[in-house]
Amino acid sequence: MAGYDEPTEVQARLIPLAMEGKDVIARSRTGTGKTCAFLLPALAGLPEVQDPASSPHPHGPSRVLVVVPTRELALQVAAEAEKLSHFVPVATVCVYGGTPIRAQMKQLERAAIVVGTPGRLLDHIGRRTLDASTIDMVVLDEVDRMYDLGFREDVDRILSACSNRKQNILVSATLNDDVERLVSRHIGEHERILVESDSLTVDEVEQTFYMVRTDRKRDLLIEVLKERDPRRTIVFVRMKFTADRVAYALSREGFDAHEIHSGLQQRLREQILQRFRSGDLELLVATDVAARGLDIQGVDHVINYDIPQHAEDYVHRVGRTARMGEKGWAVSLVEPGDGVYLTAIEKLINREIRQERFPGFELPERKVQNQPRDESAGPSTGIPQWQKPRRRRR
């Protein structure tokens, strides 16, 4: 029914510990089945239904709380919970901002599993439409990303509100110092699972980069896409306006492309993602916020149009391809001022990323500046300072 034949490593290690009621901190690469690893113990830990015929969803009040950083991830986790509980009389509700809250209030009355983003969850807790005192298990999914998005205090408040919880599960692709401080404050004795700690990206992902001047990045992206002719590709950018411009440029070149970022209405974002999942859309130009946690099979290429300034974001981006053992390619377009970011990524993933050259776009091999350029100063021209003409003083 769910499509699983045998457990992944993180599932084989996390599920038995969680079934014993232990607190678990798990780090595993994106795309290794972490969602199923915490949902199955959550479902198994719900109180046994005495009379399933009395109601289609006899559980309630809520017992399991899953906190995620984005609306897209909330929808995916909730959908996975519905799939895994197909033959179990358990209701799941997904709560996030940008949608009417009254409908969520009604659903919360009977839901055993609540999946939501920090802001909307706190809203329901404050309104007392979500009784945090009945929560037995709290799952923090992609907690490092929640911190990146400014949800540090929200996560603390949620954990403090769920003071009667008996179990904590924290899963992520990376564990940084902020996450470790969270663990020390809110989680006591626990089991720790570090899957494949020597390599945060899978061997099935072929990782390469091109050196390119800023003013030629868009042209190089188009040429790379024409040469590789991928079936399904995510192009990552840093800013919303960049996503708009790149998607427009690709569309003008005849590519089936659409941008997705937090500036779009939620309904439109869901429609775009559904088109991409179904294969009706070939190219998704996305910011990290919009694409974090997307579980979409068949993504064969990830292209970093803007190389991420945080090495952990590279891990999450690359994790969109080569999921569950499939083959994938990760291509980065690196500007001369991005050397410090590239080096940080290679240190984190413990491997050197191979440089490729594209005819007509050649730059000196790996001669990148070791200092990050100032983003506030506007885009770099890719021209060394000593080559720029000097203004004469009058």
Backbone hydrogen bonds, N-H to C=O, Kabsch-Sander energy under -0.5 kcal/mol:
donor,donor_aa,acceptor,acceptor_aa,energy
12,A,8,T,-2.7
13,R,9,E,-1.8
14,L,10,V,-2.6
15,I,11,Q,-1.9
17,L,13,R,-0.7
18,A,14,L,-2.7
19,M,15,I,-2.5
20,E,16,P,-1.1
21,G,18,A,-1.7
22,K,17,L,-1.8
24,V,168,N,-2.1
25,I,191,E,-2.7
26,A,24,V,-0.5
26,A,170,L,-3.2
27,R,193,I,-3.1
28,S,26,A,-0.5
28,S,172,S,-2.1
32,T,29,R,-1.0
37,A,33,G,-1.5
38,F,34,K,-1.5
38,F,35,T,-0.5
39,L,35,T,-2.0
40,L,36,C,-2.1
42,A,38,F,-1.3
43,L,39,L,-2.7
44,A,40,L,-2.4
45,G,41,P,-1.8
46,L,43,L,-1.1
50,Q,48,E,-0.5
54,S,51,D,-1.8
55,S,52,P,-0.8
59,H,89,P,-0.6
60,G,61,P,-0.6
63,R,112,A,-2.6
64,V,112,A,-2.5
65,L,137,M,-2.6
66,V,114,V,-3.2
67,V,65,L,-0.6
67,V,139,V,-3.2
68,V,66,V,-0.5
68,V,116,G,-2.2
74,A,70,T,-2.0
75,L,71,R,-2.4
76,Q,72,E,-1.8
77,V,73,L,-2.7
78,A,74,A,-2.4
79,A,75,L,-2.1
80,E,76,Q,-2.2
81,A,77,V,-2.3
82,E,78,A,-2.2
83,K,79,A,-2.0
84,L,80,E,-2.6
85,S,81,A,-1.6
86,H,83,K,-1.2
88,V,85,S,-1.6
90,V,88,V,-2.6
93,V,113,I,-2.4
95,V,93,V,-0.5
95,V,115,V,-2.8
99,T,96,Y,-0.6
104,Q,100,P,-0.7
105,M,101,I,-1.9
106,K,102,R,-1.6
107,Q,103,A,-1.8
108,L,104,Q,-2.3
109,E,105,M,-0.7
109,E,106,K,-0.8
110,R,107,Q,-1.3
111,A,107,Q,-0.8
112,A,91,A,-1.7
113,I,91,A,-1.9
114,V,64,V,-2.9
115,V,93,V,-2.7
116,G,66,V,-2.4
117,T,95,V,-1.4
121,L,117,T,-2.3
122,L,118,P,-2.4
123,D,119,G,-1.7
124,H,120,R,-2.2
125,I,121,L,-2.5
126,G,122,L,-2.7
127,R,123,D,-1.8
128,R,124,H,-0.8
128,R,125,I,-0.6
129,T,124,H,-1.8
130,L,124,H,-1.3
132,A,130,L,-1.1
134,T,131,D,-1.5
135,I,132,A,-1.2
136,D,63,R,-2.6
137,M,63,R,-2.0
138,V,167,Q,-2.2
139,V,65,L,-3.0
140,L,169,I,-2.6
141,D,67,V,-2.7
141,D,139,V,-0.7
142,E,171,V,-2.0
143,V,171,V,-0.7
145,R,142,E,-0.6
146,M,142,E,-1.4
147,Y,143,V,-1.8
148,D,144,D,-1.8
149,L,145,R,-1.9
150,G,147,Y,-1.6
151,F,146,M,-2.9
155,V,151,F,-2.6
156,D,152,R,-1.8
157,R,153,E,-2.4
158,I,154,D,-2.3
159,L,155,V,-2.4
160,S,156,D,-2.2
161,A,157,R,-2.2
162,C,158,I,-1.9
163,S,161,A,-1.5
165,R,162,C,-1.4
166,K,136,D,-2.6
167,Q,136,D,-1.8
169,I,138,V,-2.4
170,L,24,V,-2.6
171,V,140,L,-2.3
172,S,26,A,-1.7
180,E,176,N,-2.1
181,R,177,D,-2.1
182,L,178,D,-1.9
183,V,179,V,-2.4
184,S,180,E,-2.2
185,R,181,R,-1.6
186,H,182,L,-2.4
187,I,183,V,-2.3
191,E,23,D,-2.9
193,I,25,I,-3.1
194,L,192,R,-0.5
195,V,27,R,-2.8
195,V,193,I,-0.6
196,E,194,L,-0.5
199,S,196,E,-1.3
205,V,202,V,-1.5
206,E,204,E,-0.7
206,E,328,G,-2.7
207,Q,205,V,-0.7
208,T,206,E,-0.5
208,T,330,A,-2.5
209,F,354,R,-1.8
210,Y,332,S,-2.7
211,M,356,E,-0.5
212,V,334,V,-2.3
216,R,213,R,-1.7
217,K,214,T,-1.3
220,L,216,R,-2.4
221,L,217,K,-2.7
222,I,218,R,-1.9
223,E,219,D,-2.1
224,V,220,L,-2.8
225,L,221,L,-2.3
226,K,222,I,-2.1
227,E,223,E,-2.2
228,R,224,V,-2.5
229,D,225,L,-2.4
233,T,282,E,-2.7
234,I,301,H,-2.0
235,V,284,L,-3.2
236,F,234,I,-0.6
236,F,303,I,-3.0
237,V,286,A,-2.2
243,A,239,M,-1.7
244,D,240,K,-2.1
245,R,241,F,-2.1
246,V,242,T,-2.9
247,A,243,A,-2.4
248,Y,244,D,-2.0
249,A,245,R,-2.4
250,L,246,V,-2.5
251,S,247,A,-2.2
252,R,248,Y,-2.1
253,E,249,A,-1.1
254,G,251,S,-1.6
255,F,250,L,-2.4
257,A,255,F,-1.4
258,H,283,L,-1.6
260,I,285,V,-2.3
264,L,261,H,-1.7
269,R,265,Q,-2.4
270,E,266,Q,-2.4
271,Q,267,R,-1.9
272,I,268,L,-2.5
273,L,269,R,-2.4
274,Q,270,E,-2.2
275,R,271,Q,-2.1
276,F,272,I,-2.1
277,R,273,L,-2.8
278,S,274,Q,-2.2
279,G,275,R,-0.6
279,G,276,F,-0.7
280,D,275,R,-1.8
281,L,275,R,-1.4
282,E,256,D,-0.7
283,L,256,D,-2.3
284,L,233,T,-2.4
285,V,258,H,-2.4
285,V,283,L,-0.5
286,A,235,V,-2.7
286,A,284,L,-0.7
287,T,260,I,-1.3
288,D,237,V,-0.5
291,A,287,T,-1.6
292,R,288,D,-1.5
294,L,291,A,-1.8
296,I,294,L,-0.8
297,Q,295,D,-0.5
299,V,296,I,-0.7
300,D,232,R,-1.4
300,D,298,G,-0.8
301,H,232,R,-1.5
302,V,329,W,-2.5
303,I,234,I,-2.7
304,N,302,V,-0.5
304,N,331,V,-3.2
305,Y,236,F,-1.3
305,Y,303,I,-1.3
306,D,236,F,-1.6
307,I,305,Y,-0.5
307,I,333,L,-0.5
311,A,309,Q,-0.5
313,D,310,H,-1.2
314,Y,310,H,-0.9
314,Y,311,A,-0.6
315,V,311,A,-1.3
316,H,312,E,-1.7
317,R,313,D,-2.5
318,V,314,Y,-2.9
319,G,315,V,-1.5
320,R,317,R,-2.0
321,T,318,V,-1.8
322,A,299,V,-0.8
322,A,327,K,-0.5
324,M,31,G,-1.2
325,G,322,A,-0.8
326,E,323,R,-1.3
328,G,204,E,-2.2
329,W,300,D,-2.1
330,A,206,E,-2.6
331,V,302,V,-2.7
332,S,208,T,-1.6
333,L,304,N,-2.6
334,V,210,Y,-3.1
334,V,332,S,-0.7
335,E,333,L,-0.5
338,D,335,E,-2.1
339,G,336,P,-0.6
339,G,369,Q,-0.6
340,V,369,Q,-0.6
341,Y,338,D,-0.6
342,L,338,D,-2.0
343,T,339,G,-2.5
344,A,340,V,-1.8
345,I,341,Y,-2.1
346,E,342,L,-2.2
347,K,343,T,-2.1
348,L,344,A,-2.0
349,I,345,I,-2.6
350,N,346,E,-0.9
351,R,346,E,-1.4
354,R,207,Q,-1.2
356,E,209,F,-2.9
361,F,358,F,-2.6
367,K,364,P,-1.5
368,V,366,R,-1.5
369,Q,336,P,-3.5
373,R,337,G,-0.7
375,E,373,R,-0.7
377,A,374,D,-1.3
378,G,375,E,-1.5
387,Q,384,P,-1.5
388,K,384,P,-0.6
388,K,385,Q,-1.1
